[in-house]
Amino acid sequence: MLAGFLQSLFSSRIFYAQIICCIVLLIEELLEIMSSDAPHSCARDVYQNYIKLLLSVFYVVCQNLSELRHLVRAVLQ
């Protein structure tokens, strides 16, 4: 009975939609946090677009925020 419930839960579209919604909210929060690190020489909207690009590539493989911040700083130097 439990296996059937779990299978129906994981195969439902609502479950996947909730996961995607949570990931989108998390990425938006990361974007806001990382935007506060923008250098003064760079426009904020350009910096945010750069971070969005970086997150789209490295979000899955990085383990935490400090790794993402390190990537941003390493490329900008």
Biopython code that builds the backbone (N, CA, C, O; Angstrom):
import numpy as np
from Bio.PDB.StructureBuilder import StructureBuilder

atoms = [
    (1, "MET", "N", (0.816, -1.194, 0.000)),
    (1, "MET", "CA", (0.000, 0.000, 0.000)),
    (1, "MET", "C", (0.862, 1.260, 0.000)),
    (1, "MET", "O", (0.592, 2.200, -0.747)),
    (2, "LEU", "N", (1.889, 1.278, 0.831)),
    (2, "LEU", "CA", (2.774, 2.436, 0.878)),
    (2, "LEU", "C", (3.510, 2.613, -0.445)),
    (2, "LEU", "O", (3.688, 3.738, -0.912)),
    (3, "ALA", "N", (3.935, 1.514, -1.043)),
    (3, "ALA", "CA", (4.642, 1.600, -2.319)),
    (3, "ALA", "C", (3.740, 2.190, -3.396)),
    (3, "ALA", "O", (4.199, 2.988, -4.213)),
    (4, "GLY", "N", (2.492, 1.819, -3.408)),
    (4, "GLY", "CA", (1.548, 2.369, -4.381)),
    (4, "GLY", "C", (1.331, 3.854, -4.168)),
    (4, "GLY", "O", (1.237, 4.621, -5.126)),
    (5, "PHE", "N", (1.253, 4.257, -2.907)),
    (5, "PHE", "CA", (1.089, 5.687, -2.594)),
    (5, "PHE", "C", (2.303, 6.481, -3.046)),
    (5, "PHE", "O", (2.165, 7.541, -3.657)),
    (6, "LEU", "N", (3.500, 5.968, -2.746)),
    (6, "LEU", "CA", (4.718, 6.667, -3.143)),
    (6, "LEU", "C", (4.849, 6.739, -4.661)),
    (6, "LEU", "O", (5.274, 7.756, -5.211)),
    (7, "GLN", "N", (4.480, 5.650, -5.330)),
    (7, "GLN", "CA", (4.558, 5.660, -6.788)),
    (7, "GLN", "C", (3.595, 6.691, -7.373)),
    (7, "GLN", "O", (3.955, 7.409, -8.305)),
    (8, "SER", "N", (2.388, 6.771, -6.842)),
    (8, "SER", "CA", (1.438, 7.755, -7.359)),
    (8, "SER", "C", (1.880, 9.173, -7.012)),
    (8, "SER", "O", (1.648, 10.101, -7.788)),
    (9, "LEU", "N", (2.512, 9.349, -5.857)),
    (9, "LEU", "CA", (3.000, 10.666, -5.472)),
    (9, "LEU", "C", (4.114, 11.137, -6.395)),
    (9, "LEU", "O", (4.093, 12.272, -6.870)),
    (10, "PHE", "N", (5.079, 10.272, -6.647)),
    (10, "PHE", "CA", (6.215, 10.649, -7.470)),
    (10, "PHE", "C", (5.875, 10.732, -8.954)),
    (10, "PHE", "O", (6.589, 11.390, -9.712)),
    (11, "SER", "N", (4.814, 10.087, -9.375)),
    (11, "SER", "CA", (4.462, 10.141, -10.789)),
    (11, "SER", "C", (3.442, 11.231, -11.087)),
    (11, "SER", "O", (3.082, 11.440, -12.246)),
    (12, "SER", "N", (2.983, 11.912, -10.079)),
    (12, "SER", "CA", (1.981, 12.946, -10.331)),
    (12, "SER", "C", (2.628, 14.221, -10.845)),
    (12, "SER", "O", (3.741, 14.570, -10.451)),
    (13, "ARG", "N", (1.938, 14.892, -11.704)),
    (13, "ARG", "CA", (2.435, 16.146, -12.270)),
    (13, "ARG", "C", (2.487, 17.240, -11.219)),
    (13, "ARG", "O", (3.332, 18.133, -11.293)),
    (14, "ILE", "N", (1.605, 17.180, -10.254)),
    (14, "ILE", "CA", (1.580, 18.197, -9.205)),
    (14, "ILE", "C", (2.875, 18.140, -8.405)),
    (14, "ILE", "O", (3.437, 19.180, -8.064)),
    (15, "PHE", "N", (3.349, 16.947, -8.106)),
    (15, "PHE", "CA", (4.586, 16.793, -7.353)),
    (15, "PHE", "C", (5.758, 17.422, -8.106)),
    (15, "PHE", "O", (6.550, 18.160, -7.521)),
    (16, "TYR", "N", (5.865, 17.133, -9.391)),
    (16, "TYR", "CA", (6.949, 17.714, -10.191)),
    (16, "TYR", "C", (6.806, 19.219, -10.302)),
    (16, "TYR", "O", (7.810, 19.932, -10.274)),
    (17, "ALA", "N", (5.601, 19.715, -10.426)),
    (17, "ALA", "CA", (5.381, 21.160, -10.485)),
    (17, "ALA", "C", (5.824, 21.820, -9.181)),
    (17, "ALA", "O", (6.397, 22.909, -9.202)),
    (18, "GLN", "N", (5.566, 21.172, -8.058)),
    (18, "GLN", "CA", (5.985, 21.716, -6.771)),
    (18, "GLN", "C", (7.502, 21.743, -6.659)),
    (18, "GLN", "O", (8.066, 22.707, -6.142)),
    (19, "ILE", "N", (8.163, 20.705, -7.135)),
    (19, "ILE", "CA", (9.623, 20.668, -7.103)),
    (19, "ILE", "C", (10.200, 21.781, -7.965)),
    (19, "ILE", "O", (11.120, 22.483, -7.546)),
    (20, "ILE", "N", (9.664, 21.940, -9.158)),
    (20, "ILE", "CA", (10.149, 22.984, -10.059)),
    (20, "ILE", "C", (9.914, 24.360, -9.451)),
    (20, "ILE", "O", (10.776, 25.234, -9.541)),
    (21, "CYS", "N", (8.771, 24.555, -8.840)),
    (21, "CYS", "CA", (8.470, 25.828, -8.193)),
    (21, "CYS", "C", (9.478, 26.117, -7.080)),
    (21, "CYS", "O", (9.950, 27.247, -6.950)),
    (22, "CYS", "N", (9.806, 25.114, -6.286)),
    (22, "CYS", "CA", (10.786, 25.296, -5.211)),
    (22, "CYS", "C", (12.165, 25.624, -5.761)),
    (22, "CYS", "O", (12.867, 26.465, -5.201)),
    (23, "ILE", "N", (12.561, 24.977, -6.843)),
    (23, "ILE", "CA", (13.866, 25.243, -7.443)),
    (23, "ILE", "C", (13.916, 26.661, -7.995)),
    (23, "ILE", "O", (14.922, 27.353, -7.836)),
    (24, "VAL", "N", (12.842, 27.100, -8.642)),
    (24, "VAL", "CA", (12.796, 28.460, -9.182)),
    (24, "VAL", "C", (12.902, 29.481, -8.057)),
    (24, "VAL", "O", (13.629, 30.467, -8.182)),
    (25, "LEU", "N", (12.188, 29.254, -6.964)),
    (25, "LEU", "CA", (12.254, 30.174, -5.827)),
    (25, "LEU", "C", (13.649, 30.190, -5.214)),
    (25, "LEU", "O", (14.143, 31.245, -4.816)),
    (26, "LEU", "N", (14.270, 29.047, -5.140)),
    (26, "LEU", "CA", (15.624, 28.972, -4.598)),
    (26, "LEU", "C", (16.608, 29.719, -5.487)),
    (26, "LEU", "O", (17.470, 30.441, -4.985)),
    (27, "ILE", "N", (16.491, 29.557, -6.787)),
    (27, "ILE", "CA", (17.389, 30.252, -7.708)),
    (27, "ILE", "C", (17.170, 31.761, -7.637)),
    (27, "ILE", "O", (18.130, 32.528, -7.705)),
    (28, "GLU", "N", (15.921, 32.192, -7.503)),
    (28, "GLU", "CA", (15.653, 33.624, -7.362)),
    (28, "GLU", "C", (16.272, 34.169, -6.078)),
    (28, "GLU", "O", (16.795, 35.283, -6.059)),
    (29, "GLU", "N", (16.210, 33.391, -5.022)),
    (29, "GLU", "CA", (16.819, 33.811, -3.758)),
    (29, "GLU", "C", (18.341, 33.863, -3.868)),
    (29, "GLU", "O", (18.970, 34.793, -3.364)),
    (30, "LEU", "N", (18.925, 32.877, -4.518)),
    (30, "LEU", "CA", (20.371, 32.892, -4.746)),
    (30, "LEU", "C", (20.774, 34.091, -5.596)),
    (30, "LEU", "O", (21.804, 34.717, -5.344)),
    (31, "LEU", "N", (19.974, 34.407, -6.589)),
    (31, "LEU", "CA", (20.248, 35.565, -7.437)),
    (31, "LEU", "C", (20.253, 36.850, -6.621)),
    (31, "LEU", "O", (21.116, 37.708, -6.810)),
    (32, "GLU", "N", (19.302, 36.980, -5.728)),
    (32, "GLU", "CA", (19.223, 38.181, -4.890)),
    (32, "GLU", "C", (20.430, 38.272, -3.953)),
    (32, "GLU", "O", (21.006, 39.347, -3.782)),
    (33, "ILE", "N", (20.807, 37.156, -3.356)),
    (33, "ILE", "CA", (21.955, 37.142, -2.446)),
    (33, "ILE", "C", (23.238, 37.469, -3.198)),
    (33, "ILE", "O", (24.040, 38.286, -2.747)),
    (34, "MET", "N", (23.426, 36.828, -4.343)),
    (34, "MET", "CA", (24.659, 37.020, -5.091)),
    (34, "MET", "C", (24.720, 38.389, -5.757)),
    (34, "MET", "O", (25.811, 38.889, -6.033)),
    (35, "SER", "N", (23.584, 38.996, -6.017)),
    (35, "SER", "CA", (23.573, 40.339, -6.609)),
    (35, "SER", "C", (24.118, 41.387, -5.654)),
    (35, "SER", "O", (24.593, 42.439, -6.080)),
    (36, "SER", "N", (24.051, 41.099, -4.376)),
    (36, "SER", "CA", (24.587, 42.045, -3.400)),
    (36, "SER", "C", (26.114, 42.126, -3.468)),
    (36, "SER", "O", (26.707, 43.065, -2.937)),
    (37, "ASP", "N", (26.752, 41.154, -4.114)),
    (37, "ASP", "CA", (28.209, 41.140, -4.270)),
    (37, "ASP", "C", (28.677, 41.867, -5.519)),
    (37, "ASP", "O", (29.866, 41.834, -5.836)),
    (38, "ALA", "N", (27.780, 42.517, -6.230)),
    (38, "ALA", "CA", (28.129, 43.156, -7.505)),
    (38, "ALA", "C", (29.208, 44.211, -7.302)),
    (38, "ALA", "O", (29.120, 45.028, -6.386)),
    (39, "PRO", "N", (30.226, 44.193, -8.158)),
    (39, "PRO", "CA", (31.251, 45.236, -8.061)),
    (39, "PRO", "C", (30.679, 46.583, -8.482)),
    (39, "PRO", "O", (29.719, 46.645, -9.251)),
    (40, "HIS", "N", (31.265, 47.649, -7.981)),
    (40, "HIS", "CA", (30.760, 48.990, -8.281)),
    (40, "HIS", "C", (30.952, 49.352, -9.753)),
    (40, "HIS", "O", (30.236, 50.202, -10.284)),
    (41, "SER", "N", (31.904, 48.716, -10.402)),
    (41, "SER", "CA", (32.185, 49.035, -11.801)),
    (41, "SER", "C", (31.220, 48.369, -12.780)),
    (41, "SER", "O", (31.272, 48.635, -13.981)),
    (42, "CYS", "N", (30.350, 47.513, -12.276)),
    (42, "CYS", "CA", (29.438, 46.754, -13.137)),
    (42, "CYS", "C", (27.993, 47.144, -12.843)),
    (42, "CYS", "O", (27.604, 47.279, -11.683)),
    (43, "ALA", "N", (27.200, 47.324, -13.896)),
    (43, "ALA", "CA", (25.777, 47.633, -13.719)),
    (43, "ALA", "C", (25.068, 46.434, -13.100)),
    (43, "ALA", "O", (25.368, 45.287, -13.430)),
    (44, "ARG", "N", (24.133, 46.707, -12.207)),
    (44, "ARG", "CA", (23.457, 45.634, -11.473)),
    (44, "ARG", "C", (22.704, 44.680, -12.398)),
    (44, "ARG", "O", (22.749, 43.468, -12.188)),
    (45, "ASP", "N", (22.014, 45.194, -13.413)),
    (45, "ASP", "CA", (21.258, 44.311, -14.298)),
    (45, "ASP", "C", (22.174, 43.428, -15.152)),
    (45, "ASP", "O", (21.839, 42.278, -15.433)),
    (46, "VAL", "N", (23.320, 43.958, -15.561)),
    (46, "VAL", "CA", (24.289, 43.152, -16.301)),
    (46, "VAL", "C", (24.843, 42.053, -15.397)),
    (46, "VAL", "O", (24.999, 40.907, -15.818)),
    (47, "TYR", "N", (25.136, 42.415, -14.160)),
    (47, "TYR", "CA", (25.656, 41.451, -13.193)),
    (47, "TYR", "C", (24.624, 40.358, -12.905)),
    (47, "TYR", "O", (24.978, 39.184, -12.799)),
    (48, "GLN", "N", (23.363, 40.738, -12.778)),
    (48, "GLN", "CA", (22.313, 39.744, -12.534)),
    (48, "GLN", "C", (22.165, 38.794, -13.716)),
    (48, "GLN", "O", (21.965, 37.594, -13.522)),
    (49, "ASN", "N", (22.258, 39.308, -14.924)),
    (49, "ASN", "CA", (22.191, 38.434, -16.098)),
    (49, "ASN", "C", (23.367, 37.468, -16.126)),
    (49, "ASN", "O", (23.212, 36.305, -16.500)),
    (50, "TYR", "N", (24.538, 37.948, -15.732)),
    (50, "TYR", "CA", (25.713, 37.086, -15.649)),
    (50, "TYR", "C", (25.491, 35.981, -14.615)),
    (50, "TYR", "O", (25.821, 34.820, -14.860)),
    (51, "ILE", "N", (24.937, 36.341, -13.472)),
    (51, "ILE", "CA", (24.681, 35.346, -12.429)),
    (51, "ILE", "C", (23.633, 34.333, -12.895)),
    (51, "ILE", "O", (23.768, 33.141, -12.622)),
    (52, "LYS", "N", (22.600, 34.786, -13.589)),
    (52, "LYS", "CA", (21.595, 33.856, -14.120)),
    (52, "LYS", "C", (22.234, 32.842, -15.058)),
    (52, "LYS", "O", (21.923, 31.652, -15.006)),
    (53, "LEU", "N", (23.121, 33.316, -15.907)),
    (53, "LEU", "CA", (23.823, 32.418, -16.815)),
    (53, "LEU", "C", (24.674, 31.426, -16.037)),
    (53, "LEU", "O", (24.658, 30.228, -16.318)),
    (54, "LEU", "N", (25.408, 31.923, -15.069)),
    (54, "LEU", "CA", (26.258, 31.065, -14.249)),
    (54, "LEU", "C", (25.430, 30.021, -13.492)),
    (54, "LEU", "O", (25.808, 28.851, -13.432)),
    (55, "LEU", "N", (24.311, 30.444, -12.921)),
    (55, "LEU", "CA", (23.459, 29.507, -12.192)),
    (55, "LEU", "C", (22.863, 28.452, -13.112)),
    (55, "LEU", "O", (22.715, 27.296, -12.716)),
    (56, "SER", "N", (22.520, 28.838, -14.334)),
    (56, "SER", "CA", (21.939, 27.859, -15.252)),
    (56, "SER", "C", (22.928, 26.753, -15.608)),
    (56, "SER", "O", (22.524, 25.640, -15.945)),
    (57, "VAL", "N", (24.218, 27.057, -15.533)),
    (57, "VAL", "CA", (25.235, 26.063, -15.870)),
    (57, "VAL", "C", (25.724, 25.310, -14.633)),
    (57, "VAL", "O", (25.836, 24.084, -14.660)),
    (58, "PHE", "N", (26.016, 26.033, -13.547)),
    (58, "PHE", "CA", (26.720, 25.439, -12.414)),
    (58, "PHE", "C", (25.860, 25.146, -11.186)),
    (58, "PHE", "O", (26.370, 24.600, -10.208)),
    (59, "TYR", "N", (24.587, 25.488, -11.207)),
    (59, "TYR", "CA", (23.752, 25.280, -10.013)),
    (59, "TYR", "C", (23.716, 23.808, -9.596)),
    (59, "TYR", "O", (23.761, 23.501, -8.405)),
    (60, "VAL", "N", (23.638, 22.921, -10.549)),
    (60, "VAL", "CA", (23.510, 21.493, -10.245)),
    (60, "VAL", "C", (24.782, 20.907, -9.658)),
    (60, "VAL", "O", (24.715, 20.028, -8.799)),
    (61, "VAL", "N", (25.945, 21.379, -10.105)),
    (61, "VAL", "CA", (27.193, 20.754, -9.675)),
    (61, "VAL", "C", (27.821, 21.404, -8.450)),
    (61, "VAL", "O", (28.676, 20.796, -7.806)),
    (62, "CYS", "N", (27.420, 22.616, -8.118)),
    (62, "CYS", "CA", (27.977, 23.275, -6.931)),
    (62, "CYS", "C", (27.241, 22.810, -5.686)),
    (62, "CYS", "O", (26.037, 22.556, -5.716)),
    (63, "GLN", "N", (27.980, 22.703, -4.593)),
    (63, "GLN", "CA", (27.407, 22.174, -3.369)),
    (63, "GLN", "C", (26.838, 23.245, -2.445)),
    (63, "GLN", "O", (25.983, 22.950, -1.610)),
    (64, "ASN", "N", (27.304, 24.492, -2.586)),
    (64, "ASN", "CA", (26.816, 25.526, -1.682)),
    (64, "ASN", "C", (27.039, 26.915, -2.286)),
    (64, "ASN", "O", (27.612, 27.061, -3.366)),
    (65, "LEU", "N", (26.577, 27.908, -1.570)),
    (65, "LEU", "CA", (26.653, 29.290, -2.032)),
    (65, "LEU", "C", (28.092, 29.774, -2.150)),
    (65, "LEU", "O", (28.412, 30.535, -3.064)),
    (66, "SER", "N", (28.948, 29.354, -1.258)),
    (66, "SER", "CA", (30.335, 29.829, -1.320)),
    (66, "SER", "C", (31.041, 29.342, -2.592)),
    (66, "SER", "O", (31.880, 30.060, -3.137)),
    (67, "GLU", "N", (30.719, 28.153, -3.065)),
    (67, "GLU", "CA", (31.292, 27.682, -4.323)),
    (67, "GLU", "C", (30.806, 28.531, -5.491)),
    (67, "GLU", "O", (31.589, 28.881, -6.375)),
    (68, "LEU", "N", (29.522, 28.863, -5.499)),
    (68, "LEU", "CA", (28.980, 29.708, -6.563)),
    (68, "LEU", "C", (29.616, 31.092, -6.536)),
    (68, "LEU", "O", (29.960, 31.640, -7.583)),
    (69, "ARG", "N", (29.771, 31.658, -5.345)),
    (69, "ARG", "CA", (30.411, 32.967, -5.222)),
    (69, "ARG", "C", (31.859, 32.927, -5.701)),
    (69, "ARG", "O", (32.338, 33.864, -6.340)),
    (70, "HIS", "N", (32.554, 31.825, -5.385)),
    (70, "HIS", "CA", (33.931, 31.686, -5.832)),
    (70, "HIS", "C", (33.997, 31.673, -7.358)),
    (70, "HIS", "O", (34.874, 32.306, -7.946)),
    (71, "LEU", "N", (33.080, 30.959, -7.999)),
    (71, "LEU", "CA", (33.058, 30.932, -9.463)),
    (71, "LEU", "C", (32.852, 32.319, -10.052)),
    (71, "LEU", "O", (33.503, 32.695, -11.026)),
    (72, "VAL", "N", (31.951, 33.068, -9.458)),
    (72, "VAL", "CA", (31.671, 34.432, -9.959)),
    (72, "VAL", "C", (32.930, 35.284, -9.825)),
    (72, "VAL", "O", (33.329, 35.964, -10.771)),
    (73, "ARG", "N", (33.540, 35.247, -8.672)),
    (73, "ARG", "CA", (34.740, 36.073, -8.438)),
    (73, "ARG", "C", (35.908, 35.641, -9.323)),
    (73, "ARG", "O", (36.665, 36.481, -9.811)),
    (74, "ALA", "N", (36.054, 34.331, -9.527)),
    (74, "ALA", "CA", (37.170, 33.833, -10.320)),
    (74, "ALA", "C", (37.072, 34.289, -11.770)),
    (74, "ALA", "O", (38.088, 34.602, -12.391)),
    (75, "VAL", "N", (35.890, 34.327, -12.301)),
    (75, "VAL", "CA", (35.711, 34.720, -13.699)),
    (75, "VAL", "C", (35.862, 36.219, -13.866)),
    (75, "VAL", "O", (36.381, 36.679, -14.882)),
    (76, "LEU", "N", (35.417, 36.986, -12.885)),
    (76, "LEU", "CA", (35.461, 38.438, -12.992)),
    (76, "LEU", "C", (36.846, 39.019, -12.756)),
    (76, "LEU", "O", (37.078, 40.177, -13.104)),
    (77, "GLN", "N", (37.758, 38.277, -12.188)),
    (77, "GLN", "CA", (39.089, 38.813, -11.901)),
    (77, "GLN", "C", (39.992, 38.765, -13.093)),
    (77, "GLN", "O", (41.147, 39.180, -13.009)),
]
sb = StructureBuilder()
sb.init_structure("model")
sb.init_model(0)
sb.init_chain("A")
sb.init_seg("    ")
for serial, (resi, resn, name, xyz) in enumerate(atoms, 1):
    if name == "N":
        sb.init_residue(resn, " ", resi, " ")
    sb.init_atom(name, np.array(xyz, "f"), 0.0, 1.0, " ", f" {name:<3s}", serial, name[0])
structure = sb.get_structure()
